[in-house]
Amino acid sequence: MSRSRRAKRSRASDRASDRASDRASDRARRTGHRGRVRQVPLRTHWLLLTTLVLTLSAALLIQGYTQHMFGSSPDGAADHPGPVTAVPAQVQHGGPVIDSAAAPARTAGPKPGTIALTFDDGPDPRWTPQILDVLRRNGVHATFFVVGTQVAANPELARRIVAEGHQIGIHTFSHPDLSRLPAWQRSLELRETQLAVAGATGVTSSLLRPPYSSGNDSLRDADWSVLQQAGREGYLTVLTTQDSEDWQRPGVSRILANATPRAGTGQILLMHDAGGDRSQTVDALTTLLPQLKVQGFRFSTVSEAVALPSADHPASAADHWQGLALINVLWASGWALRVLGWLLYAAGAISVLRAVAVLVAARRHRKLRGVPWGPPITGPVSVIVPAYNERAGIEAAVRSLLASDHPVEVIVVDDGSTDGTADLVESLALPGVRVIRQQNAGKPAALNTGIRAARCELVVMVDGDTVFEPDAVRMLVQPFGDPQVGAVSGNAKVVNRGGLLGRWQHIEYVIGFNLDRRLFDLAQCMPTVPGAVGAFRRSALLRIGGVSDHTLAEDTDLTMALCRAGWRVVYEERARAWTEAPASLGALWRQRYRWCYGTLQAMWKHRGSLVQGGQAGKLGRRGLLYLLMFQVLLPLLAPAVDVTTVYGLVFLGPGRVLGLFAAFMAIQLAMGVYAFRLDRERLGPLWSLPLQQFVYRQLMYLVVIQSVVTAVAGSRLRWQRMERYGSLQVPVAAPDGTKVAP
């Protein structure tokens, strides 16, 4: 549609649009400067967030302890050097079943011709069922020394072991070397294993085989202290007299040779049903059992082999229910870790794709900006400056506008300031500057007042804390040479970037905001023209009813409304303006909380664009989904990312985590260097980019969490005015014509 046809349609609807704008202003005046809007204090969600983080931390701690704290080396692979002065002689030379609680310690051995088959490290979902099948076919009962985490992961196999008449014993919870643990941790390992067995099978066991143990003659003083403590806690320790060495996977024939006892002897034979590939064990067992039966050996459990009462006892109701709770906690923590892993992989992949997309878009956007928009725009422009207590920076802002190399009229709308803002501007007596006073009614009302008072078709909106470079207005309005363009976003730069917080915001503006705007421009789904520097067609603004006060992000709401009305919104990075950024964490929190909450309001208000066509559909299916993904959902995952990072550092080793962090930072740095080059910025501030991940990033995702909870709870957030620091100056030009920042 040509510009003349749009102008005719605009004039036909201006009066109705003016009335709609008046009604919006009236609503804003009744509300006031948003100071009277009810704000419901929110505290419960922080308690909920803390609870969720602590719960996730506990789940990861459990997984880390059970899966990564201790090694998974086979039992026979450990060596226990040390003195043997404390080990009683009758134990060193006695039988493999040891009652260390007796005085003196007693031992027992298997009856001649009896073999007590024992299997360590299970149950395993692949190998234990196969071994149980072999035992059932041969009518043999065995003793399974189970690991607590394996029982919790495979409770049905533990139940099958007991149901088929086999004996169950304890092999600790996470397979540590007990001689290297303090006494309290040994007790914990045994107790948690008992609970897992009780929860899965309904029985408990008084048999213990310490990991990495072997025969009596290998006991050292450290091992003996473990056996003594186990005895005091009611356990009989079961060592071995014959090791099949299947943990080495030496081949079936070798396992058979190692497992075949001398004729007539009684043995406690060690084999494994977990801890690696046990196919050789299964094959060897298939041959070994019938072969030893032919030789006259009998097979039995450990208790039967040494003529002791059964070591398996019914679990108490308390132990059974505690065991079930433990199994469910381990199951839930395992699933939580898996789901978190999937989400992190997805988030990582999406973030990499986003990085590639914005860099490609930025490169293409740079090339396209060399193409003229249409006929040059040389006509005058109305510049609206809404002001509420902007005395600190208003003079610099107004003087920078008057220094423009494009004709402008400046309209300062004082929204009931109490610091003499309007008086200051009037005292300057600057030509081309009008001051309009109104009662405090909020920024949208002030903007609507300025729109009605504007004499030009093109309107530039400027915050009172912003100064323009001399060519900023001219650059900002050139895209209106395209009759389909309804609004233009300029390039806002942080002026107070001297401190670390200001430097981080400067980096965010360049890498985050500006790269995204280039992508939004190419995708024709620009969601926000910033209040600091933006230009609009006055007729387009009047047609949509002016600036709405329904959200706290009036700039985002306005931009989305223009997109839904069929207008294209573009980005002109050469139109540079300088704005003050918050200089304290508290001020930054308040600003970003308002921005984020207002953006969520605008997204919800314009959700209908998801199913619309044309320019509105591009906003909905591209812009809104992008905002939802990268400004809402991914930040909500950030606490889990941080907790998982700590988990990785503690349990997975720092090398892997630091490697991933280095890769992430390399991507961020590459984006930063390219974005800074595009914006003609010095690369110096990028040294602080890694530090930004440890304070600034956490603050930003907490803002998102607070905003989402506020929105979901249906609470209203009042307007919070930014502090002004008076750091603005009118930009000047160097002798060579280069623009110098204020």
VENTANOR-V975028 format. One record per residue. N is the residue number from 1. RES is the residue in three letters. SS is DSSP state (H for helix, E for strand, C for the rest). PHI is phi in radians with two decimals (999 if undefined). Layout:
N	RES	SS	PHI
N	RES	SS	PHI
This chain:
1	MET	C	999
2	SER	C	-1.25
3	ARG	H	-1.16
4	SER	H	-1.14
5	ARG	H	-1.17
6	ARG	H	-1.12
7	ALA	H	-1.13
8	LYS	H	-1.07
9	ARG	H	-1.11
10	SER	H	-1.14
11	ARG	H	-1.10
12	ALA	H	-1.18
13	SER	H	-1.97
14	ASP	H	-1.05
15	ARG	H	-1.11
16	ALA	H	-1.14
17	SER	H	-1.19
18	ASP	H	-1.06
19	ARG	H	-1.13
20	ALA	H	-1.11
21	SER	H	-1.14
22	ASP	H	-1.07
23	ARG	H	-1.12
24	ALA	H	-1.09
25	SER	H	-1.16
26	ASP	H	-1.08
27	ARG	H	-1.08
28	ALA	H	-1.14
29	ARG	H	-1.13
30	ARG	H	-1.14
31	THR	H	-1.35
32	GLY	C	1.44
33	HIS	C	-1.35
34	ARG	C	1.07
35	GLY	C	-1.35
36	ARG	C	-1.71
37	VAL	C	-1.22
38	ARG	C	-1.10
39	GLN	C	-2.11
40	VAL	C	-1.52
41	PRO	C	-1.12
42	LEU	C	-2.03
43	ARG	C	-2.22
44	THR	H	-1.05
45	HIS	H	-1.18
46	TRP	H	-1.21
47	LEU	H	-1.12
48	LEU	H	-1.13
49	LEU	H	-1.08
50	THR	H	-1.06
51	THR	H	-1.09
52	LEU	H	-1.13
53	VAL	H	-1.13
54	LEU	H	-1.13
55	THR	H	-1.12
56	LEU	H	-1.10
57	SER	H	-1.08
58	ALA	H	-1.12
59	ALA	H	-1.07
60	LEU	H	-1.20
61	LEU	H	-1.10
62	ILE	H	-1.09
63	GLN	H	-1.11
64	GLY	H	-1.11
65	TYR	H	-1.13
66	THR	H	-1.38
67	GLN	H	-1.88
68	HIS	H	-2.27
69	MET	C	-1.21
70	PHE	C	-2.09
71	GLY	C	-1.25
72	SER	C	-1.98
73	SER	C	-1.13
74	PRO	C	-1.07
75	ASP	H	-1.00
76	GLY	H	-1.36
77	ALA	H	-1.48
78	ALA	C	-1.60
79	ASP	C	-1.99
80	HIS	C	-2.05
81	PRO	C	-1.26
82	GLY	C	2.49
83	PRO	C	-1.23
84	VAL	C	-2.19
85	THR	C	-1.23
86	ALA	C	-1.58
87	VAL	C	-1.36
88	PRO	C	-1.06
89	ALA	H	-1.09
90	GLN	H	-1.16
91	VAL	H	-1.43
92	GLN	H	-1.02
93	HIS	C	-1.95
94	GLY	C	-1.70
95	GLY	C	-1.42
96	PRO	C	-1.36
97	VAL	E	-1.75
98	ILE	E	-2.09
99	ASP	E	-1.82
100	SER	C	-1.39
101	ALA	C	-1.37
102	ALA	C	-1.27
103	ALA	C	-2.19
104	PRO	C	-1.35
105	ALA	C	-1.07
106	ARG	E	-2.06
107	THR	E	-2.32
108	ALA	E	-2.54
109	GLY	C	-2.21
110	PRO	C	-1.22
111	LYS	C	-1.15
112	PRO	C	-0.97
113	GLY	C	1.30
114	THR	E	-1.97
115	ILE	E	-2.08
116	ALA	E	-1.71
117	LEU	E	-1.25
118	THR	E	-2.25
119	PHE	E	-2.18
120	ASP	E	-1.86
121	ASP	C	1.45
122	GLY	C	-1.55
123	PRO	C	-1.42
124	ASP	C	-1.97
125	PRO	C	-1.12
126	ARG	C	-1.71
127	TRP	H	-1.58
128	THR	H	-1.05
129	PRO	H	-1.03
130	GLN	H	-1.16
131	ILE	H	-1.16
132	LEU	H	-1.06
133	ASP	H	-1.11
134	VAL	H	-1.10
135	LEU	H	-1.10
136	ARG	H	-1.14
137	ARG	H	-1.10
138	ASN	H	-1.74
139	GLY	C	1.11
140	VAL	C	-1.99
141	HIS	C	-1.83
142	ALA	C	-2.37
143	THR	E	-2.04
144	PHE	E	-1.89
145	PHE	E	-1.60
146	VAL	E	-1.73
147	VAL	C	-1.66
148	GLY	H	-1.00
149	THR	H	-1.15
150	GLN	H	-1.22
151	VAL	H	-1.11
152	ALA	H	-1.10
153	ALA	H	-1.38
154	ASN	C	-2.36
155	PRO	H	-1.10
156	GLU	H	-1.16
157	LEU	H	-1.27
158	ALA	H	-1.08
159	ARG	H	-1.13
160	ARG	H	-1.15
161	ILE	H	-0.98
162	VAL	H	-1.19
163	ALA	H	-1.12
164	GLU	C	-1.59
165	GLY	C	1.54
166	HIS	C	-1.47
167	GLN	E	-1.70
168	ILE	E	-2.06
169	GLY	E	-2.34
170	ILE	E	-1.74
171	HIS	C	-2.24
172	THR	C	1.29
173	PHE	C	-1.52
174	SER	C	-2.26
175	HIS	C	1.08
176	PRO	C	-1.57
177	ASP	C	-1.43
178	LEU	H	-1.08
179	SER	H	-1.19
180	ARG	H	-1.75
181	LEU	C	-1.83
182	PRO	C	-1.22
183	ALA	H	-1.06
184	TRP	H	-1.13
185	GLN	H	-1.32
186	ARG	H	-1.08
187	SER	H	-1.05
188	LEU	H	-1.09
189	GLU	H	-1.03
190	LEU	H	-1.24
191	ARG	H	-1.11
192	GLU	H	-1.14
193	THR	H	-1.17
194	GLN	H	-1.02
195	LEU	H	-1.12
196	ALA	H	-1.08
197	VAL	H	-1.13
198	ALA	H	-1.10
199	GLY	H	-1.17
200	ALA	H	-1.45
201	THR	H	-2.05
202	GLY	C	1.43
203	VAL	E	-2.24
204	THR	E	-2.14
205	SER	E	-2.34
206	SER	C	-1.82
207	LEU	E	-1.74
208	LEU	E	-2.29
209	ARG	C	-2.12
210	PRO	C	-1.16
211	PRO	C	-1.03
212	TYR	C	1.19
213	SER	C	-1.57
214	SER	C	-2.51
215	GLY	C	-1.67
216	ASN	H	-1.07
217	ASP	H	-1.25
218	SER	H	-1.64
219	LEU	C	-1.19
220	ARG	C	-2.04
221	ASP	H	-1.02
222	ALA	H	-1.10
223	ASP	H	-1.18
224	TRP	H	-1.12
225	SER	H	-1.12
226	VAL	H	-1.15
227	LEU	H	-1.12
228	GLN	H	-1.12
229	GLN	H	-1.13
230	ALA	H	-1.08
231	GLY	H	-1.10
232	ARG	H	-1.10
233	GLU	C	-1.63
234	GLY	C	1.66
235	TYR	C	-1.84
236	LEU	E	-1.70
237	THR	E	-1.58
238	VAL	E	-1.99
239	LEU	C	-1.67
240	THR	C	-2.21
241	THR	C	-2.00
242	GLN	E	-2.56
243	ASP	E	-1.96
244	SER	C	-1.24
245	GLU	C	0.98
246	ASP	H	-1.17
247	TRP	H	-1.10
248	GLN	H	-1.49
249	ARG	C	0.86
250	PRO	C	-1.44
251	GLY	C	2.02
252	VAL	H	-1.07
253	SER	H	-1.11
254	ARG	H	-1.21
255	ILE	H	-1.08
256	LEU	H	-1.08
257	ALA	H	-1.15
258	ASN	H	-1.19
259	ALA	H	-1.57
260	THR	C	-1.53
261	PRO	C	-1.39
262	ARG	C	-1.21
263	ALA	C	-1.00
264	GLY	C	1.43
265	THR	C	-1.49
266	GLY	C	-1.79
267	GLN	E	-2.41
268	ILE	E	-1.87
269	LEU	E	-1.67
270	LEU	E	-1.67
271	MET	E	-2.42
272	HIS	E	-2.32
273	ASP	C	-1.97
274	ALA	C	-2.79
275	GLY	C	1.56
276	GLY	C	2.53
277	ASP	C	-1.27
278	ARG	C	-1.95
279	SER	H	-1.13
280	GLN	H	-1.15
281	THR	H	-1.11
282	VAL	H	-1.08
283	ASP	H	-1.14
284	ALA	H	-1.14
285	LEU	H	-1.14
286	THR	H	-1.05
287	THR	H	-1.50
288	LEU	H	-1.15
289	LEU	H	-1.09
290	PRO	H	-1.11
291	GLN	H	-1.13
292	LEU	H	-1.24
293	LYS	H	-1.08
294	VAL	H	-1.08
295	GLN	C	-1.38
296	GLY	C	1.67
297	PHE	C	-1.41
298	ARG	E	-1.88
299	PHE	E	-1.95
300	SER	E	-2.74
301	THR	C	-1.33
302	VAL	H	-1.08
303	SER	H	-1.06
304	GLU	H	-1.18
305	ALA	H	-1.14
306	VAL	C	-1.87
307	ALA	C	1.03
308	LEU	C	-1.93
309	PRO	C	-1.07
310	SER	C	-1.00
311	ALA	C	-1.58
312	ASP	E	-1.64
313	HIS	E	-2.30
314	PRO	E	-1.05
315	ALA	C	-1.35
316	SER	C	-1.20
317	ALA	H	-1.05
318	ALA	H	-1.11
319	ASP	H	-1.14
320	HIS	H	-1.09
321	TRP	H	-1.25
322	GLN	H	-1.12
323	GLY	H	-1.12
324	LEU	H	-1.07
325	ALA	H	-1.09
326	LEU	H	-1.09
327	ILE	H	-1.07
328	ASN	H	-1.17
329	VAL	H	-1.12
330	LEU	H	-1.12
331	TRP	H	-1.09
332	ALA	H	-1.14
333	SER	H	-1.16
334	GLY	H	-1.12
335	TRP	H	-1.15
336	ALA	H	-1.04
337	LEU	H	-1.16
338	ARG	H	-1.14
339	VAL	H	-1.08
340	LEU	H	-1.08
341	GLY	H	-1.08
342	TRP	H	-1.05
343	LEU	H	-1.11
344	LEU	H	-1.18
345	TYR	H	-1.10
346	ALA	H	-1.10
347	ALA	H	-1.09
348	GLY	H	-1.10
349	ALA	H	-1.12
350	ILE	H	-1.13
351	SER	H	-1.13
352	VAL	H	-1.14
353	LEU	H	-1.07
354	ARG	H	-1.09
355	ALA	H	-1.03
356	VAL	H	-1.09
357	ALA	H	-1.09
358	VAL	H	-1.22
359	LEU	H	-1.21
360	VAL	H	-1.11
361	ALA	H	-1.10
362	ALA	H	-1.11
363	ARG	H	-1.14
364	ARG	H	-1.20
365	HIS	H	-1.07
366	ARG	H	-1.10
367	LYS	H	-1.20
368	LEU	H	-1.19
369	ARG	C	-1.24
370	GLY	C	-1.41
371	VAL	C	-1.58
372	PRO	C	-1.06
373	TRP	C	-1.33
374	GLY	C	2.71
375	PRO	C	-1.04
376	PRO	C	-1.02
377	ILE	C	-1.67
378	THR	C	-2.10
379	GLY	C	-1.22
380	PRO	C	-1.15
381	VAL	E	-2.27
382	SER	E	-1.56
383	VAL	E	-1.96
384	ILE	E	-1.80
385	VAL	E	-2.10
386	PRO	E	-1.25
387	ALA	E	-2.40
388	TYR	C	-2.34
389	ASN	C	0.93
390	GLU	C	-1.89
391	ARG	C	-0.99
392	ALA	C	-1.09
393	GLY	C	-2.20
394	ILE	H	-1.16
395	GLU	H	-1.13
396	ALA	H	-1.07
397	ALA	H	-1.09
398	VAL	H	-1.18
399	ARG	H	-1.12
400	SER	H	-1.16
401	LEU	H	-1.21
402	LEU	H	-1.20
403	ALA	C	-1.45
404	SER	C	-1.12
405	ASP	C	-1.52
406	HIS	C	-2.22
407	PRO	C	-1.13
408	VAL	E	-2.42
409	GLU	E	-2.00
410	VAL	E	-1.90
411	ILE	E	-2.06
412	VAL	E	-1.67
413	VAL	E	-1.77
414	ASP	E	-1.47
415	ASP	E	-1.67
416	GLY	C	1.23
417	SER	C	-1.09
418	THR	C	-1.97
419	ASP	C	-1.89
420	GLY	C	1.42
421	THR	H	-1.00
422	ALA	H	-1.11
423	ASP	H	-1.07
424	LEU	H	-1.09
425	VAL	H	-1.11
426	GLU	H	-1.13
427	SER	H	-1.18
428	LEU	H	-1.24
429	ALA	C	0.91
430	LEU	C	-1.46
431	PRO	C	-1.19
432	GLY	C	1.41
433	VAL	E	-2.05
434	ARG	E	-1.95
435	VAL	E	-2.02
436	ILE	E	-2.04
437	ARG	E	-1.77
438	GLN	E	-2.57
439	GLN	C	-1.14
440	ASN	C	-0.99
441	ALA	C	-2.42
442	GLY	C	1.79
443	LYS	H	-1.08
444	PRO	H	-1.00
445	ALA	H	-1.14
446	ALA	H	-1.10
447	LEU	H	-1.12
448	ASN	H	-1.11
449	THR	H	-1.06
450	GLY	H	-1.14
451	ILE	H	-1.09
452	ARG	H	-1.15
453	ALA	H	-1.46
454	ALA	C	-1.14
455	ARG	C	-1.75
456	CYS	C	-1.93
457	GLU	C	-1.26
458	LEU	E	-1.68
459	VAL	E	-2.16
460	VAL	E	-1.88
461	MET	E	-1.88
462	VAL	E	-2.35
463	ASP	E	-1.28
464	GLY	C	-1.26
465	ASP	C	-1.90
466	THR	E	-2.25
467	VAL	E	-2.08
468	PHE	E	-1.72
469	GLU	C	-1.31
470	PRO	C	-0.96
471	ASP	C	-1.73
472	ALA	H	-1.12
473	VAL	H	-1.12
474	ARG	H	-1.06
475	MET	H	-1.14
476	LEU	H	-1.17
477	VAL	H	-1.67
478	GLN	H	-1.08
479	PRO	H	-1.03
480	PHE	H	-1.25
481	GLY	H	-1.11
482	ASP	C	-1.58
483	PRO	C	-1.13
484	GLN	C	-1.52
485	VAL	E	-1.46
486	GLY	E	-1.87
487	ALA	E	-2.72
488	VAL	E	-2.35
489	SER	E	-1.65
490	GLY	E	-1.64
491	ASN	E	-1.88
492	ALA	E	-1.46
493	LYS	E	-2.08
494	VAL	E	-1.45
495	VAL	C	-1.53
496	ASN	C	-1.65
497	ARG	C	-1.82
498	GLY	C	-1.25
499	GLY	C	-1.43
500	LEU	H	-1.13
501	LEU	H	-1.13
502	GLY	H	-1.13
503	ARG	H	-1.14
504	TRP	H	-1.12
505	GLN	H	-1.17
506	HIS	H	-1.02
507	ILE	H	-1.07
508	GLU	H	-1.10
509	TYR	H	-1.05
510	VAL	H	-1.34
511	ILE	H	-1.40
512	GLY	H	-1.45
513	PHE	H	-1.11
514	ASN	H	-1.25
515	LEU	H	-1.13
516	ASP	H	-1.08
517	ARG	H	-1.12
518	ARG	H	-1.13
519	LEU	H	-1.14
520	PHE	H	-1.06
521	ASP	H	-1.08
522	LEU	H	-1.11
523	ALA	H	-1.44
524	GLN	C	0.96
525	CYS	C	-2.49
526	MET	C	-1.05
527	PRO	C	-1.54
528	THR	C	-2.53
529	VAL	C	-1.75
530	PRO	C	-1.11
531	GLY	C	-1.10
532	ALA	C	-1.26
533	VAL	C	-2.74
534	GLY	E	-2.72
535	ALA	E	-2.23
536	PHE	E	-2.53
537	ARG	E	-1.39
538	ARG	H	-1.08
539	SER	H	-1.11
540	ALA	H	-1.16
541	LEU	H	-1.11
542	LEU	H	-1.16
543	ARG	H	-1.17
544	ILE	C	-1.64
545	GLY	C	1.58
546	GLY	C	1.40
547	VAL	C	-1.53
548	SER	C	-1.43
549	ASP	C	-1.86
550	HIS	C	-1.37
551	THR	C	-2.29
552	LEU	C	-1.44
553	ALA	C	-1.76
554	GLU	H	-1.11
555	ASP	H	-1.20
556	THR	H	-1.18
557	ASP	H	-1.02
558	LEU	H	-1.11
559	THR	H	-1.10
560	MET	H	-1.13
561	ALA	H	-1.11
562	LEU	H	-1.15
563	CYS	H	-1.05
564	ARG	H	-1.20
565	ALA	C	-1.44
566	GLY	C	1.77
567	TRP	C	-1.50
568	ARG	E	-1.61
569	VAL	E	-2.07
570	VAL	E	-2.18
571	TYR	E	-2.13
572	GLU	E	-2.04
573	GLU	E	-1.24
574	ARG	E	-1.37
575	ALA	E	-1.52
576	ARG	E	-1.78
577	ALA	E	-2.35
578	TRP	E	-1.96
579	THR	E	-2.27
580	GLU	C	-1.40
581	ALA	C	-1.79
582	PRO	C	-0.97
583	ALA	C	-1.82
584	SER	C	-2.42
585	LEU	H	-1.09
586	GLY	H	-1.11
587	ALA	H	-1.14
588	LEU	H	-1.11
589	TRP	H	-0.99
590	ARG	H	-1.09
591	GLN	H	-1.12
592	ARG	H	-1.25
593	TYR	H	-1.05
594	ARG	H	-1.13
595	TRP	H	-1.04
596	CYS	H	-1.15
597	TYR	H	-1.09
598	GLY	H	-1.11
599	THR	H	-1.13
600	LEU	H	-1.08
601	GLN	H	-1.05
602	ALA	H	-1.15
603	MET	H	-1.06
604	TRP	H	-1.19
605	LYS	H	-1.09
606	HIS	C	-1.85
607	ARG	H	-1.10
608	GLY	H	-1.09
609	SER	H	-1.15
610	LEU	H	-1.06
611	VAL	H	-1.93
612	GLN	C	-1.58
613	GLY	C	-1.85
614	GLY	H	1.12
615	GLN	H	-1.10
616	ALA	H	-1.11
617	GLY	H	-1.13
618	LYS	H	-1.11
619	LEU	H	-1.05
620	GLY	H	-1.19
621	ARG	H	-1.48
622	ARG	H	-1.92
623	GLY	H	-1.16
624	LEU	H	-1.15
625	LEU	H	-1.18
626	TYR	H	-1.12
627	LEU	H	-1.07
628	LEU	H	-1.07
629	MET	H	-1.25
630	PHE	H	-1.70
631	GLN	H	-1.95
632	VAL	H	-2.18
633	LEU	H	-1.20
634	LEU	H	-1.10
635	PRO	H	-1.06
636	LEU	H	-1.16
637	LEU	H	-1.46
638	ALA	H	-1.04
639	PRO	H	-1.02
640	ALA	H	-1.14
641	VAL	H	-1.09
642	ASP	H	-1.16
643	VAL	H	-1.10
644	THR	H	-1.15
645	THR	H	-1.09
646	VAL	H	-1.09
647	TYR	H	-0.98
648	GLY	H	-1.13
649	LEU	H	-1.10
650	VAL	H	-1.40
651	PHE	H	-1.86
652	LEU	H	-1.74
653	GLY	C	1.66
654	PRO	H	-1.18
655	GLY	H	-1.02
656	ARG	H	-1.14
657	VAL	H	-1.17
658	LEU	H	-1.13
659	GLY	H	-1.12
660	LEU	H	-1.13
661	PHE	H	-1.10
662	ALA	H	-1.10
663	ALA	H	-1.13
664	PHE	H	-1.06
665	MET	H	-1.18
666	ALA	H	-1.12
667	ILE	H	-1.11
668	GLN	H	-1.07
669	LEU	H	-1.17
670	ALA	H	-1.08
671	MET	H	-1.09
672	GLY	H	-1.11
673	VAL	H	-1.07
674	TYR	H	-1.15
675	ALA	H	-1.12
676	PHE	H	-1.15
677	ARG	H	-1.14
678	LEU	H	-1.07
679	ASP	C	-1.57
680	ARG	C	0.97
681	GLU	C	-1.85
682	ARG	C	-1.18
683	LEU	C	-1.43
684	GLY	H	-0.91
685	PRO	H	-1.07
686	LEU	H	-1.19
687	TRP	H	-1.07
688	SER	H	-1.53
689	LEU	H	-1.04
690	PRO	H	-1.08
691	LEU	H	-1.14
692	GLN	H	-1.07
693	GLN	C	-1.31
694	PHE	C	-1.93
695	VAL	C	-2.31
696	TYR	H	-1.09
697	ARG	H	-1.09
698	GLN	H	-1.11
699	LEU	H	-1.09
700	MET	H	-1.17
701	TYR	H	-1.32
702	LEU	H	-1.19
703	VAL	H	-1.07
704	VAL	H	-1.09
705	ILE	H	-1.06
706	GLN	H	-1.04
707	SER	H	-1.16
708	VAL	H	-1.10
709	VAL	H	-1.13
710	THR	H	-1.04
711	ALA	H	-1.18
712	VAL	H	-1.14
713	ALA	H	-1.29
714	GLY	C	1.36
715	SER	C	-1.42
716	ARG	C	-1.89
717	LEU	C	-1.82
718	ARG	C	-1.38
719	TRP	C	-1.15
720	GLN	C	-2.21
721	ARG	C	-1.34
722	MET	C	-1.28
723	GLU	C	-1.23
724	ARG	C	-1.96
725	TYR	C	-2.01
726	GLY	C	1.21
727	SER	C	-1.62
728	LEU	C	-1.46
729	GLN	C	-2.40
730	VAL	C	-1.23
731	PRO	C	-1.06
732	VAL	E	-2.10
733	ALA	E	-1.92
734	ALA	C	-1.27
735	PRO	C	-0.99
736	ASP	C	-1.49
737	GLY	C	1.62
738	THR	C	-1.23
739	LYS	E	-1.29
740	VAL	E	-1.99
741	ALA	C	-1.13
742	PRO	C	-1.18
